[in-house]
Amino acid sequence: MQFTMHAGMGGAHEFHTPLRTNDPAAPERRLIVRSYWGPR
């Protein structure tokens, strides 16, 4: 999976991606990717 951030998108971001599973009790789970861009 690849995320691209263009100029001006500094700062923290959180991306949520739904993932389908073969588990009948939980047919969908969420993948959360947190990105912390900016000066340290």
mmCIF file of the N, C-alpha and C atoms, coordinates in Angstrom:
data_MODEL
# 
_entry.id   MODEL 
# 
loop_
_atom_site.group_PDB 
_atom_site.id 
_atom_site.type_symbol 
_atom_site.label_atom_id 
_atom_site.label_alt_id 
_atom_site.label_comp_id 
_atom_site.label_asym_id 
_atom_site.label_entity_id 
_atom_site.label_seq_id 
_atom_site.pdbx_PDB_ins_code 
_atom_site.Cartn_x 
_atom_site.Cartn_y 
_atom_site.Cartn_z 
_atom_site.occupancy 
_atom_site.B_iso_or_equiv 
_atom_site.pdbx_formal_charge 
_atom_site.auth_seq_id 
_atom_site.auth_comp_id 
_atom_site.auth_asym_id 
_atom_site.auth_atom_id 
_atom_site.pdbx_PDB_model_num 
ATOM 1   N N  . MET A 1 1  ? 0.847   -1.158  0.000  1.00 0.00 ? 1  MET A N  1 
ATOM 2   C CA . MET A 1 1  ? 0.000   0.000   0.000  1.00 0.00 ? 1  MET A CA 1 
ATOM 3   C C  . MET A 1 1  ? 0.901   1.232   0.000  1.00 0.00 ? 1  MET A C  1 
ATOM 4   N N  . GLN A 1 2  ? 0.537   2.208   -0.777 1.00 0.00 ? 2  GLN A N  1 
ATOM 5   C CA . GLN A 1 2  ? 1.354   3.415   -0.873 1.00 0.00 ? 2  GLN A CA 1 
ATOM 6   C C  . GLN A 1 2  ? 0.463   4.639   -0.731 1.00 0.00 ? 2  GLN A C  1 
ATOM 7   N N  . PHE A 1 3  ? 0.926   5.584   0.065  1.00 0.00 ? 3  PHE A N  1 
ATOM 8   C CA . PHE A 1 3  ? 0.224   6.847   0.235  1.00 0.00 ? 3  PHE A CA 1 
ATOM 9   C C  . PHE A 1 3  ? 1.135   7.957   -0.257 1.00 0.00 ? 3  PHE A C  1 
ATOM 10  N N  . THR A 1 4  ? 0.569   8.922   -0.938 1.00 0.00 ? 4  THR A N  1 
ATOM 11  C CA . THR A 1 4  ? 1.331   10.059  -1.417 1.00 0.00 ? 4  THR A CA 1 
ATOM 12  C C  . THR A 1 4  ? 0.719   11.331  -0.853 1.00 0.00 ? 4  THR A C  1 
ATOM 13  N N  . MET A 1 5  ? 1.576   12.182  -0.323 1.00 0.00 ? 5  MET A N  1 
ATOM 14  C CA . MET A 1 5  ? 1.112   13.460  0.219  1.00 0.00 ? 5  MET A CA 1 
ATOM 15  C C  . MET A 1 5  ? 1.774   14.569  -0.584 1.00 0.00 ? 5  MET A C  1 
ATOM 16  N N  . HIS A 1 6  ? 0.967   15.445  -1.136 1.00 0.00 ? 6  HIS A N  1 
ATOM 17  C CA . HIS A 1 6  ? 1.511   16.535  -1.943 1.00 0.00 ? 6  HIS A CA 1 
ATOM 18  C C  . HIS A 1 6  ? 1.906   17.710  -1.054 1.00 0.00 ? 6  HIS A C  1 
ATOM 19  N N  . ALA A 1 7  ? 2.587   18.677  -1.645 1.00 0.00 ? 7  ALA A N  1 
ATOM 20  C CA . ALA A 1 7  ? 3.047   19.861  -0.911 1.00 0.00 ? 7  ALA A CA 1 
ATOM 21  C C  . ALA A 1 7  ? 1.872   20.549  -0.221 1.00 0.00 ? 7  ALA A C  1 
ATOM 22  N N  . GLY A 1 8  ? 2.088   20.994  0.994  1.00 0.00 ? 8  GLY A N  1 
ATOM 23  C CA . GLY A 1 8  ? 1.046   21.673  1.748  1.00 0.00 ? 8  GLY A CA 1 
ATOM 24  C C  . GLY A 1 8  ? 0.243   20.746  2.641  1.00 0.00 ? 8  GLY A C  1 
ATOM 25  N N  . MET A 1 9  ? 0.540   19.454  2.616  1.00 0.00 ? 9  MET A N  1 
ATOM 26  C CA . MET A 1 9  ? -0.200  18.499  3.455  1.00 0.00 ? 9  MET A CA 1 
ATOM 27  C C  . MET A 1 9  ? 0.602   18.106  4.688  1.00 0.00 ? 9  MET A C  1 
ATOM 28  N N  . GLY A 1 10 ? 1.403   19.028  5.214  1.00 0.00 ? 10 GLY A N  1 
ATOM 29  C CA . GLY A 1 10 ? 2.198   18.728  6.398  1.00 0.00 ? 10 GLY A CA 1 
ATOM 30  C C  . GLY A 1 10 ? 1.319   18.465  7.598  1.00 0.00 ? 10 GLY A C  1 
ATOM 31  N N  . GLY A 1 11 ? 1.901   17.905  8.616  1.00 0.00 ? 11 GLY A N  1 
ATOM 32  C CA . GLY A 1 11 ? 1.153   17.627  9.838  1.00 0.00 ? 11 GLY A CA 1 
ATOM 33  C C  . GLY A 1 11 ? 0.673   16.191  9.884  1.00 0.00 ? 11 GLY A C  1 
ATOM 34  N N  . ALA A 1 12 ? 0.003   15.877  10.967 1.00 0.00 ? 12 ALA A N  1 
ATOM 35  C CA . ALA A 1 12 ? -0.468  14.503  11.192 1.00 0.00 ? 12 ALA A CA 1 
ATOM 36  C C  . ALA A 1 12 ? -1.677  14.188  10.316 1.00 0.00 ? 12 ALA A C  1 
ATOM 37  N N  . HIS A 1 13 ? -1.719  12.944  9.819  1.00 0.00 ? 13 HIS A N  1 
ATOM 38  C CA . HIS A 1 13 ? -2.853  12.454  9.040  1.00 0.00 ? 13 HIS A CA 1 
ATOM 39  C C  . HIS A 1 13 ? -3.183  11.047  9.502  1.00 0.00 ? 13 HIS A C  1 
ATOM 40  N N  . GLU A 1 14 ? -4.418  10.656  9.305  1.00 0.00 ? 14 GLU A N  1 
ATOM 41  C CA . GLU A 1 14 ? -4.849  9.305   9.647  1.00 0.00 ? 14 GLU A CA 1 
ATOM 42  C C  . GLU A 1 14 ? -5.672  8.763   8.485  1.00 0.00 ? 14 GLU A C  1 
ATOM 43  N N  . PHE A 1 15 ? -5.239  7.634   7.932  1.00 0.00 ? 15 PHE A N  1 
ATOM 44  C CA . PHE A 1 15 ? -5.909  7.011   6.800  1.00 0.00 ? 15 PHE A CA 1 
ATOM 45  C C  . PHE A 1 15 ? -6.606  5.743   7.280  1.00 0.00 ? 15 PHE A C  1 
ATOM 46  N N  . HIS A 1 16 ? -7.876  5.573   6.931  1.00 0.00 ? 16 HIS A N  1 
ATOM 47  C CA . HIS A 1 16 ? -8.653  4.390   7.306  1.00 0.00 ? 16 HIS A CA 1 
ATOM 48  C C  . HIS A 1 16 ? -8.954  3.596   6.037  1.00 0.00 ? 16 HIS A C  1 
ATOM 49  N N  . THR A 1 17 ? -8.574  2.321   6.048  1.00 0.00 ? 17 THR A N  1 
ATOM 50  C CA . THR A 1 17 ? -8.804  1.456   4.890  1.00 0.00 ? 17 THR A CA 1 
ATOM 51  C C  . THR A 1 17 ? -9.583  0.226   5.342  1.00 0.00 ? 17 THR A C  1 
ATOM 52  N N  . PRO A 1 18 ? -10.772 -0.006  4.786  1.00 0.00 ? 18 PRO A N  1 
ATOM 53  C CA . PRO A 1 18 ? -11.533 -1.199  5.167  1.00 0.00 ? 18 PRO A CA 1 
ATOM 54  C C  . PRO A 1 18 ? -10.913 -2.458  4.549  1.00 0.00 ? 18 PRO A C  1 
ATOM 55  N N  . LEU A 1 19 ? -10.819 -3.521  5.351  1.00 0.00 ? 19 LEU A N  1 
ATOM 56  C CA . LEU A 1 19 ? -10.291 -4.793  4.888  1.00 0.00 ? 19 LEU A CA 1 
ATOM 57  C C  . LEU A 1 19 ? -11.351 -5.868  5.062  1.00 0.00 ? 19 LEU A C  1 
ATOM 58  N N  . ARG A 1 20 ? -11.647 -6.596  3.998  1.00 0.00 ? 20 ARG A N  1 
ATOM 59  C CA . ARG A 1 20 ? -12.604 -7.700  4.090  1.00 0.00 ? 20 ARG A CA 1 
ATOM 60  C C  . ARG A 1 20 ? -11.887 -8.927  4.633  1.00 0.00 ? 20 ARG A C  1 
ATOM 61  N N  . THR A 1 21 ? -12.571 -9.693  5.465  1.00 0.00 ? 21 THR A N  1 
ATOM 62  C CA . THR A 1 21 ? -12.009 -10.921 6.024  1.00 0.00 ? 21 THR A CA 1 
ATOM 63  C C  . THR A 1 21 ? -12.913 -12.095 5.664  1.00 0.00 ? 21 THR A C  1 
ATOM 64  N N  . ASN A 1 22 ? -12.447 -13.296 5.951  1.00 0.00 ? 22 ASN A N  1 
ATOM 65  C CA . ASN A 1 22 ? -13.271 -14.483 5.763  1.00 0.00 ? 22 ASN A CA 1 
ATOM 66  C C  . ASN A 1 22 ? -13.873 -14.951 7.088  1.00 0.00 ? 22 ASN A C  1 
ATOM 67  N N  . ASP A 1 23 ? -13.852 -14.096 8.084  1.00 0.00 ? 23 ASP A N  1 
ATOM 68  C CA . ASP A 1 23 ? -14.414 -14.390 9.407  1.00 0.00 ? 23 ASP A CA 1 
ATOM 69  C C  . ASP A 1 23 ? -15.871 -13.935 9.441  1.00 0.00 ? 23 ASP A C  1 
ATOM 70  N N  . PRO A 1 24 ? -16.842 -14.875 9.570  1.00 0.00 ? 24 PRO A N  1 
ATOM 71  C CA . PRO A 1 24 ? -18.251 -14.488 9.582  1.00 0.00 ? 24 PRO A CA 1 
ATOM 72  C C  . PRO A 1 24 ? -18.613 -13.569 10.755 1.00 0.00 ? 24 PRO A C  1 
ATOM 73  N N  . ALA A 1 25 ? -17.889 -13.676 11.852 1.00 0.00 ? 25 ALA A N  1 
ATOM 74  C CA . ALA A 1 25 ? -18.174 -12.837 13.022 1.00 0.00 ? 25 ALA A CA 1 
ATOM 75  C C  . ALA A 1 25 ? -17.672 -11.404 12.827 1.00 0.00 ? 25 ALA A C  1 
ATOM 76  N N  . ALA A 1 26 ? -16.675 -11.234 11.984 1.00 0.00 ? 26 ALA A N  1 
ATOM 77  C CA . ALA A 1 26 ? -16.118 -9.896  11.718 1.00 0.00 ? 26 ALA A CA 1 
ATOM 78  C C  . ALA A 1 26 ? -15.760 -9.822  10.233 1.00 0.00 ? 26 ALA A C  1 
ATOM 79  N N  . PRO A 1 27 ? -16.754 -9.643  9.355  1.00 0.00 ? 27 PRO A N  1 
ATOM 80  C CA . PRO A 1 27 ? -16.492 -9.668  7.914  1.00 0.00 ? 27 PRO A CA 1 
ATOM 81  C C  . PRO A 1 27 ? -15.640 -8.506  7.405  1.00 0.00 ? 27 PRO A C  1 
ATOM 82  N N  . GLU A 1 28 ? -15.510 -7.462  8.203  1.00 0.00 ? 28 GLU A N  1 
ATOM 83  C CA . GLU A 1 28 ? -14.686 -6.326  7.793  1.00 0.00 ? 28 GLU A CA 1 
ATOM 84  C C  . GLU A 1 28 ? -13.941 -5.783  8.995  1.00 0.00 ? 28 GLU A C  1 
ATOM 85  N N  . ARG A 1 29 ? -12.668 -5.479  8.787  1.00 0.00 ? 29 ARG A N  1 
ATOM 86  C CA . ARG A 1 29 ? -11.839 -4.824  9.810  1.00 0.00 ? 29 ARG A CA 1 
ATOM 87  C C  . ARG A 1 29 ? -11.269 -3.573  9.181  1.00 0.00 ? 29 ARG A C  1 
ATOM 88  N N  . ARG A 1 30 ? -10.771 -2.689  10.016 1.00 0.00 ? 30 ARG A N  1 
ATOM 89  C CA . ARG A 1 30 ? -10.231 -1.426  9.512  1.00 0.00 ? 30 ARG A CA 1 
ATOM 90  C C  . ARG A 1 30 ? -8.731  -1.357  9.783  1.00 0.00 ? 30 ARG A C  1 
ATOM 91  N N  . LEU A 1 31 ? -7.981  -1.049  8.737  1.00 0.00 ? 31 LEU A N  1 
ATOM 92  C CA . LEU A 1 31 ? -6.554  -0.799  8.863  1.00 0.00 ? 31 LEU A CA 1 
ATOM 93  C C  . LEU A 1 31 ? -6.383  0.702   9.031  1.00 0.00 ? 31 LEU A C  1 
ATOM 94  N N  . ILE A 1 32 ? -5.696  1.110   10.086 1.00 0.00 ? 32 ILE A N  1 
ATOM 95  C CA . ILE A 1 32 ? -5.471  2.535   10.348 1.00 0.00 ? 32 ILE A CA 1 
ATOM 96  C C  . ILE A 1 32 ? -3.974  2.811   10.200 1.00 0.00 ? 32 ILE A C  1 
ATOM 97  N N  . VAL A 1 33 ? -3.652  3.766   9.331  1.00 0.00 ? 33 VAL A N  1 
ATOM 98  C CA . VAL A 1 33 ? -2.271  4.186   9.118  1.00 0.00 ? 33 VAL A CA 1 
ATOM 99  C C  . VAL A 1 33 ? -2.173  5.631   9.570  1.00 0.00 ? 33 VAL A C  1 
ATOM 100 N N  . ARG A 1 34 ? -1.272  5.886   10.512 1.00 0.00 ? 34 ARG A N  1 
ATOM 101 C CA . ARG A 1 34 ? -1.071  7.257   11.003 1.00 0.00 ? 34 ARG A CA 1 
ATOM 102 C C  . ARG A 1 34 ? 0.259   7.766   10.476 1.00 0.00 ? 34 ARG A C  1 
ATOM 103 N N  . SER A 1 35 ? 0.234   8.971   9.974  1.00 0.00 ? 35 SER A N  1 
ATOM 104 C CA . SER A 1 35 ? 1.413   9.587   9.373  1.00 0.00 ? 35 SER A CA 1 
ATOM 105 C C  . SER A 1 35 ? 1.687   10.911  10.100 1.00 0.00 ? 35 SER A C  1 
ATOM 106 N N  . TYR A 1 36 ? 2.903   11.058  10.570 1.00 0.00 ? 36 TYR A N  1 
ATOM 107 C CA . TYR A 1 36 ? 3.301   12.284  11.267 1.00 0.00 ? 36 TYR A CA 1 
ATOM 108 C C  . TYR A 1 36 ? 4.380   12.985  10.448 1.00 0.00 ? 36 TYR A C  1 
ATOM 109 N N  . TRP A 1 37 ? 3.963   13.931  9.625  1.00 0.00 ? 37 TRP A N  1 
ATOM 110 C CA . TRP A 1 37 ? 4.876   14.662  8.766  1.00 0.00 ? 37 TRP A CA 1 
ATOM 111 C C  . TRP A 1 37 ? 5.119   16.050  9.357  1.00 0.00 ? 37 TRP A C  1 
ATOM 112 N N  . GLY A 1 38 ? 6.323   16.520  9.203  1.00 0.00 ? 38 GLY A N  1 
ATOM 113 C CA . GLY A 1 38 ? 6.627   17.878  9.628  1.00 0.00 ? 38 GLY A CA 1 
ATOM 114 C C  . GLY A 1 38 ? 7.941   17.956  10.341 1.00 0.00 ? 38 GLY A C  1 
ATOM 115 N N  . PRO A 1 39 ? 8.362   19.159  10.675 1.00 0.00 ? 39 PRO A N  1 
ATOM 116 C CA . PRO A 1 39 ? 9.647   19.334  11.357 1.00 0.00 ? 39 PRO A CA 1 
ATOM 117 C C  . PRO A 1 39 ? 9.602   18.717  12.754 1.00 0.00 ? 39 PRO A C  1 
ATOM 118 N N  . ARG A 1 40 ? 10.753  18.258  13.174 1.00 0.00 ? 40 ARG A N  1 
ATOM 119 C CA . ARG A 1 40 ? 10.863  17.660  14.516 1.00 0.00 ? 40 ARG A CA 1 
ATOM 120 C C  . ARG A 1 40 ? 11.645  18.564  15.421 1.00 0.00 ? 40 ARG A C  1 
# 
